[in-house]
Amino acid sequence: MASKLTTQHKWIIAIIAVIIINVAVWFFGLSPALEGVKSAQAELDARQGKRDSLQQRLDELNAIDTVALEQELEVQRIRIPQVGLLAEFITELEKVALGEKLVVDRLSISEPSAREQFMVTSISINLTGQYPALVKYLTFLENHSRLVIVDSASFRAASDGKLQCTIDLDIFAEDFDPITPHKAPGRDNPFRL
């Protein structure tokens, strides 16, 4: 049986077969591969953007002057100590008052309480003396090496031309000793009248 296909028909069939093979290769081979390449490129772009962002953040962190920050931290540790050293602070208040020839009439201390991440203790002190000495005492408190916040200071006339001053202040620490001077065992509060 002889083939009735001419050379022209054979070429047409060959071209159609090549086209069908190309379409099949495109749909089943190249198209999914191109989609994979596109998604891989998108993922690569996203990762490069993240890398660039992290590199920029690293450069910013490397630019921070850690020595200056450590020095500032040391200054803050002095201003807000880890342990409140309440007894030492009260002793210092008395010594400075005596040095200025002021009389400590009354000194009261509140229980430490939390304020943000620190503990705070409120102290109220009544002093009697001359006005310049009282102003020096207030200046000492305001310029103290540790964080002391003077909430209020009130003056009123006392006897012998002197003034009586009531100062309310807060001192801060990371924590205070649980035994304060007025709760120390075997001792009376020396500041109560």
C-alpha positions in Angstrom: 0.0 0.0 0.0 1.5 3.1 -1.2 1.3 6.3 0.8 -0.8 8.9 -0.8 0.9 11.7 1.1 2.9 14.0 -0.9 6.0 15.7 0.2 4.1 18.9 0.8 1.6 17.0 3.1 4.6 15.5 5.0 6.1 18.9 5.6 2.7 20.2 6.8 2.4 17.3 9.2 6.0 17.7 10.4 5.4 21.5 11.0 2.1 20.7 12.9 3.9 18.0 14.9 6.7 20.5 15.8 4.2 23.1 16.8 2.3 20.6 19.0 5.6 19.5 20.6 6.6 23.2 21.2 3.2 23.9 22.7 3.4 20.8 24.9 7.0 21.7 26.0 5.8 25.3 26.7 2.8 24.3 28.8 4.4 21.4 30.6 8.0 22.4 30.8 8.9 26.1 30.2 5.8 27.8 31.6 6.1 26.2 35.1 9.8 26.8 35.0 9.3 30.5 34.2 6.8 30.8 37.0 9.3 29.2 39.3 11.9 31.6 38.1 9.6 34.6 38.7 8.7 33.4 42.2 12.3 32.7 43.0 13.3 36.2 41.7 10.5 37.8 43.8 11.8 35.9 46.9 15.3 36.9 46.1 14.3 40.6 45.8 12.4 40.4 49.1 15.4 38.8 50.8 17.8 41.4 49.4 15.5 44.1 50.6 15.5 42.6 54.1 19.3 42.2 53.9 19.6 45.9 52.9 17.3 46.9 55.8 19.3 44.8 58.3 22.6 46.1 57.0 21.3 49.7 57.4 20.2 48.9 60.9 23.6 47.3 61.7 25.4 50.4 60.4 23.2 52.5 62.6 24.0 50.3 65.6 27.7 50.3 64.8 27.6 54.1 64.7 26.3 54.4 68.3 29.0 55.6 70.6 28.9 52.9 73.2 31.7 54.4 75.3 29.6 57.6 75.8 26.5 55.5 76.7 28.5 53.5 79.2 29.7 56.7 80.8 26.2 58.1 80.9 25.0 54.8 82.5 27.7 55.2 85.2 26.5 58.7 85.9 22.9 57.5 86.2 24.0 54.7 88.6 25.4 57.4 90.8 22.3 59.5 90.5 19.9 56.4 91.0 21.9 53.8 93.0 21.1 50.1 93.1 20.7 50.2 96.9 19.0 53.2 98.4 21.5 53.8 101.2 18.8 55.5 103.1 20.7 55.6 106.4 23.7 57.2 104.8 21.6 59.8 103.0 19.8 60.8 106.3 23.2 61.0 108.0 24.4 63.3 105.2 21.2 65.5 105.6 22.0 65.9 109.3 25.7 66.6 108.7 25.0 69.3 106.1 22.4 70.9 108.4 24.8 71.0 111.3 27.5 72.4 109.0 25.1 75.3 108.1 24.1 75.7 111.8 20.6 74.6 111.1 18.5 72.7 113.7 16.7 69.6 112.5 13.3 69.9 114.3 11.7 66.9 112.6 12.5 64.3 110.0 10.0 61.8 108.7 10.5 59.1 106.1 7.8 57.3 104.1 7.8 53.7 103.1 9.5 53.1 99.7 7.0 52.7 96.9 7.3 51.9 93.2 7.3 54.6 90.6 7.9 53.3 87.1 11.0 51.1 87.2 12.4 52.6 90.4 11.6 52.8 94.1 11.0 56.2 95.7 11.0 57.3 99.3 9.6 60.6 100.4 11.3 62.5 103.2 10.0 65.5 105.0 12.4 67.6 107.1 11.8 70.6 109.3 14.8 72.9 109.8 15.2 76.1 111.8 17.9 78.7 111.1 19.0 81.8 109.2 17.6 82.4 105.7 21.0 82.2 103.9 21.8 78.9 105.5 18.4 77.5 104.5 18.9 78.6 100.9 22.4 76.9 100.9 20.7 73.7 102.2 18.1 73.8 99.5 20.9 74.4 96.9 22.8 71.4 98.3 19.7 69.2 97.8 19.0 70.4 94.3 22.7 69.9 93.3 23.1 66.5 95.0 25.0 63.8 93.2 22.1 61.4 93.5 18.6 62.1 92.1 16.8 64.2 94.8 13.6 65.9 93.8 12.5 68.7 96.1 8.7 68.7 95.9 8.1 71.7 98.1 9.8 74.1 100.5 7.9 76.4 102.8 9.2 79.1 105.1 7.6 80.7 108.2 8.9 82.9 110.9 10.2 81.3 114.0 11.5 82.8 117.3 14.6 84.9 117.6 14.5 86.2 114.0 15.1 82.8 112.6 13.0 81.0 110.0 11.5 77.5 110.0 11.6 75.6 106.7 9.7 72.5 105.8 11.2 70.6 102.9 9.5 67.7 101.2 11.7 65.7 98.8 11.9 62.3 97.0 14.9 60.1 96.6 15.1 57.3 94.1 16.9 53.9 94.0 16.5 50.6 92.3 15.7 49.2 95.7 15.9 50.2 99.3 17.1 48.2 102.3 14.0 46.7 104.0 15.2 48.0 107.4 14.9 51.8 107.4 16.3 53.8 110.3 13.0 54.2 112.0 12.3 50.4 111.8 15.8 49.1 112.8 15.5 46.7 115.7 16.4 47.9 119.1 16.4 51.5 118.2 14.0 54.3 118.6 13.5 56.9 115.9 16.0 59.6 116.7 14.2 62.1 114.6 10.9 62.0 116.4 10.2 64.6 119.1 
